[in-house]
């Protein structure tokens, strides 16, 4: 991409090797349910230190089957955060469960362990499942959150859609050190891509088997799982109510190829983010804080308009940047303020830190193809917008 065109906030990087990997599958015997999906699962399990990985067609699907595998039933309860895409909350409702939220910390924009502890101490109902969301590539404080959840008998799903290639507490995110299941996204703006696609990691063989069943109609030919005695070779049993959430072979082949560059992708994002840190320091902005216990995958670089130091509004800055060809975006509109959630009784004011963050936030460009020339354009336009 040249330095005179539109600069997106994020985009995929597709190499000739990636293209060749997909073409090879298209010329093969299997477009679905072949060898590439298990190969991709093994690659991500190796990258994260997880014993098991289950690939599906989106991170939303991965969150859904994770909830099902953990036994979430109609009438159950899930807590997540408002600062996330709606999928993190919607999956609870797709299971017939209720959803509520825990506010974020003003430092890392992830679930606040203190707010979680306070909410649990006064709650009439404790959640069955907690879904902390790792934001912008950085893990939530899972050591604290995991300890709280364990003390209260709550299962934990890490929504790490932003975080493949990141680390926390000296371990790769996805190792599930403080959780039951961890979920990743491979949407084109994420760290690596399979076009659409998602994956769940776990250290628990039973949970992995359950998720594998739920992603493919609840149907099996495994003799150990079938209930039909002396089954004929063509027979299969539906042993659970599942869905078709399978990943294709083309997507998996792309994922295998992309995973080979995972460390380079994250390292480049780290370099660009450090350059932003230095060159934006004097502007009236609140820059992303990085937890010293975390190595962020840096999916996003969100800056906040410091309203104590400028009278420019977020909308004015956003519009100026878009007009200058800088494809900024905002992540995220707090879920509890969405019309569908307002109809459930949530109101603006319920989660003030998430709302404070949202009212000021702009995600500026950060991706593998971003170079210093393009980044200088972003910085100059941002300085001009704030002048």
BELBEL-V825819 format. One record per residue. N is the residue number from 1. PSI is psi in whole degrees, 0 to 359 (NA if undefined). D_LAST is the distance of its C-alpha to the last C-alpha in whole Angstrom. Layout:
# BELBEL-V825819
n-><N:N>
psi-><PSI:PSI>
d_last-><D_LAST:D_LAST>
This chain:
# BELBEL-V825819
n-><1:2:3:4:5:6:7:8:9:10:11:12:13:14:15:16:17:18:19:20:21:22:23:24:25:26:27:28:29:30:31:32:33:34:35:36:37:38:39:40:41:42:43:44:45:46:47:48:49:50:51:52:53:54:55:56:57:58:59:60:61:62:63:64:65:66:67:68:69:70:71:72:73:74:75:76:77:78:79:80:81:82:83:84:85:86:87:88:89:90:91:92:93:94:95:96:97:98:99:100:101:102:103:104:105:106:107:108:109:110:111:112:113:114:115:116:117:118:119:120:121:122:123:124:125:126:127:128:129:130:131:132:133:134:135:136:137:138:139:140:141:142:143:144:145:146:147:148:149:150:151:152:153:154:155:156:157:158:159:160:161:162:163:164:165:166:167:168:169:170:171:172:173:174:175:176:177:178:179:180:181:182:183:184:185:186:187:188:189:190:191:192:193:194:195:196:197:198:199:200:201:202:203:204:205:206:207:208:209:210:211:212:213:214:215:216:217:218:219:220:221:222:223:224:225:226:227:228:229:230:231:232:233:234:235:236:237:238:239:240:241:242:243:244:245:246:247:248:249:250:251:252:253:254:255:256:257:258:259:260:261:262:263:264:265:266:267:268:269:270:271:272:273:274:275:276:277:278:279:280:281:282:283:284:285:286:287:288:289:290:291:292:293:294:295:296:297:298:299:300:301:302:303:304:305:306:307:308:309:310:311:312:313:314:315:316:317:318:319:320:321:322:323:324:325:326:327:328:329:330:331:332:333:334:335:336:337:338:339:340:341:342:343:344:345:346:347:348:349:350:351:352:353:354:355:356:357:358:359:360:361:362:363:364:365:366:367:368:369:370:371:372:373:374:375:376:377:378:379:380:381:382:383:384:385:386:387>
psi-><130:173:11:355:190:134:110:164:336:151:159:160:109:121:170:326:321:313:317:323:319:318:321:319:318:334:1:184:343:122:342:154:40:206:345:324:311:326:319:317:318:323:317:322:318:322:334:346:16:149:332:147:138:111:141:184:353:162:328:315:320:317:320:310:335:316:317:316:328:3:20:128:163:134:354:184:134:137:135:201:155:332:77:169:154:337:325:328:323:328:328:315:329:337:1:10:168:162:144:175:153:134:167:167:148:352:306:357:22:173:132:114:325:319:323:313:317:319:320:325:337:3:139:328:132:147:151:324:140:132:84:142:123:124:134:14:351:137:146:170:76:333:314:314:317:320:319:314:317:319:332:4:35:134:153:130:119:121:94:37:331:2:7:131:353:170:155:134:34:3:150:139:132:349:349:39:326:23:171:319:147:137:137:155:145:34:153:335:358:186:310:161:150:26:260:156:155:175:146:133:154:158:358:116:323:318:320:317:319:316:321:323:314:332:348:60:0:21:141:151:9:118:330:341:337:147:346:124:142:49:142:161:332:353:151:158:135:112:355:164:104:192:171:92:22:146:143:164:324:316:315:320:318:318:319:314:317:323:332:338:9:312:321:319:312:320:321:318:321:316:315:322:319:325:319:313:317:317:347:0:330:359:157:68:153:115:158:132:137:123:126:342:3:145:103:142:348:52:321:156:87:129:147:135:121:96:349:345:354:151:6:135:161:319:318:317:316:310:320:316:316:318:333:6:21:114:61:163:180:128:112:160:124:131:322:348:357:145:319:329:332:325:343:356:357:151:151:137:344:326:81:327:319:321:320:313:310:321:344:349:141:129:120:162:133:114:171:325:359:123:178:326:313:320:323:324:317:313:317:317:323:318:319:319:330:353:NA>
d_last-><28:26:23:22:23:22:21:23:22:25:28:32:33:37:39:42:44:43:44:47:48:47:49:52:52:52:55:57:59:57:54:54:55:56:55:52:51:53:51:48:49:50:47:45:47:48:44:44:47:48:52:51:49:49:47:46:44:41:40:40:44:44:43:45:48:47:48:51:52:51:54:51:53:53:52:50:47:44:41:37:34:31:29:30:31:34:37:37:38:40:43:44:45:46:49:50:48:46:42:40:37:36:32:30:29:25:26:27:27:30:33:34:37:37:37:39:42:41:41:45:46:46:46:50:49:48:47:49:46:42:40:37:34:33:29:27:30:30:33:34:36:39:41:41:41:44:46:45:46:49:50:50:52:48:48:45:43:40:37:36:35:32:34:36:36:35:37:37:40:41:42:41:39:42:45:45:46:45:45:48:46:42:41:39:37:37:35:33:30:31:32:36:37:40:39:39:41:41:43:45:46:49:51:54:56:57:53:53:56:55:52:54:56:54:52:55:56:58:61:62:65:65:69:68:66:68:70:73:76:77:74:75:73:71:70:67:66:63:63:60:58:55:53:52:49:50:48:49:50:48:45:46:47:43:43:45:44:40:41:42:39:37:37:35:33:32:32:29:27:27:26:23:22:23:21:18:19:18:15:13:14:12:9:9:12:16:17:21:24:27:30:32:35:34:33:30:31:27:27:24:21:19:16:15:12:13:13:14:11:8:10:8:12:13:14:11:10:13:14:11:13:16:16:15:18:17:19:18:20:21:24:25:26:28:32:33:31:33:35:38:37:37:40:42:40:37:34:31:31:33:31:28:27:27:25:22:22:22:19:16:17:16:19:17:20:23:26:29:28:24:24:22:21:20:18:16:15:14:12:11:10:9:6:5:6:4:0>
